[in-house]
Amino acid sequence: AAIGPAFDVLSGDLADVSTEQARTLREELTKLDRVATLHRAMVVLGEVRAMIDAAQPAAPANDAEAAPAAEALAVPALVDAAAPATEAPEAEAAPALVAEAALA
């Protein structure tokens, strides 16, 4: 979308693109970087949530005041805590996304 279908991603030269196309490509790459950063932050939050859940002792079933307090401190389920933490899977997909952005 940023450069156009005539641009060959593998052998194309960025010197051949217009200023507007270069700006659009830069904006697309910035957006992809932000998405990757947010994804990594979500993974970290999921790991923190799992550590907090593992560190909290089980609340007694008959303590009516403990349940609301525990719910107030709970971290929202942003990432599946059971999912293994991976190193930025978007890093593997980034070249394909850049190529897609350049061609569209």
Buried (B, 14 or more C-beta within 10 A) or exposed (E): EBBEEEBEBEEBEEEEBEEEBBEBBEEBBEEBEEEBEEBBEEBEBBEBBBEEEEEEEEEEEEEEEEEEEEEEEEBEEBBEBEEEEEEEEBEEEBEEBBBBBBBE
